Amino acid sequence: MGHRLTKIYTRTGDDGTTGLGDGARVAKDCMRIEALGAVDELNSVLGMLLTERLPSAITEALTRIQHALFDLGGELSVPGHRIVQERRIEEMEALLDLWNDELAPLKDFILPGGTRPAAICHLARSVCRRAERRVYTLFHQETVSPVALRYLNRLSDLLFVLARTLNKTDGVGDVLWQPTQREDADR
């Protein structure tokens, strides 16, 4: 393993810059750091979800995903570096198919909610979408692996299915969206 942190504060960021994995210094609000921060936030939300009581297969999958997200952060921290492999996407697609096949087909839009774990999973999904947008913006400015973009896109799909799966596991139905126009028409 590379560098070990022996001191947490370095004061090197006091001037509004931060270091990338290749040693370059960039502004803390540059798009690469925005993308890294969004991926880090997603990983934190998944960590919060993992504190909940979850089926072991979901815990194992989310733990693997956390490691892959850390890899993605490493990839983003070194411009031009590639870590996340296509097989990670294929693994997620297999899980998506497995868990989605156990769910009733969707006929309506659903709202985030149901059980606490499902709600946290929906939060992770929306943070994942933001991370995807930030990485996509970076993709338009600098070299970013298209695999990273596909990985985040597929992950948000998986998190949606997992939220529904968690509700089903706990015997709670999805929270169906009721358009306000229907409410207004009933009055």
Long-range contacts (C-beta under 8 A, 24 or more apart in sequence): 20-77, 20-78, 20-79, 21-74, 21-77, 21-78, 21-81, 22-77, 22-78, 22-79, 22-81, 24-79, 31-134, 31-137, 31-138, 31-141, 31-142, 32-76, 32-77, 32-79, 32-138, 32-142, 34-134, 34-137, 34-138, 35-76, 35-131, 35-134, 35-135, 35-137, 35-138, 35-144, 36-73, 36-76, 36-77, 37-134, 38-127, 38-130, 38-131, 38-133, 38-134, 38-135, 39-69, 39-72, 39-73, 39-76, 39-131, 39-135, 39-152, 40-73, 41-127, 41-130, 41-131, 42-69, 42-124, 42-127, 42-128, 42-131, 43-69, 43-70, 43-73, 45-120, 45-123, 45-124, 45-127, 46-124, 48-120, 49-117, 49-120, 49-121, 49-124, 52-116, 52-117, 52-120, 53-117, 54-117, 54-166, 55-169, 58-162, 58-165, 58-166, 61-95, 61-162, 62-162, 64-91, 65-92, 65-155, 65-158, 68-151, 72-148, 72-151, 72-152, 75-145, 75-148, 76-135, 76-138, 76-144, 76-148, 79-142, 79-143, 80-143, 82-145, 82-147, 84-145, 84-147, 84-148, 84-151, 85-147, 86-147, 88-147, 88-151, 89-147, 89-150, 89-151, 89-154, 92-151, 92-154, 92-155, 92-157, 92-158, 93-154, 95-158, 96-154, 96-157, 96-158, 96-161, 99-158, 99-161, 99-162, 99-165, 100-161, 102-165, 102-168, 103-161, 103-164, 103-165, 103-168, 106-174, 108-176, 108-177, 109-176, 109-177, 110-164, 110-174, 110-175, 110-176, 110-177, 111-175, 111-176, 111-177, 112-163, 112-175, 113-175, 114-163, 114-166, 114-167, 114-170, 114-172, 114-173, 114-174, 114-175, 115-166, 115-167, 115-170, 115-172, 117-166, 117-170, 118-163, 118-164, 118-166, 118-167, 118-170, 118-172, 119-163, 121-159, 121-162, 121-163, 121-166, 122-159, 122-160, 122-163, 124-159, 125-156, 125-159, 125-160, 125-163, 128-152, 128-155, 128-156, 128-159, 129-156, 132-156
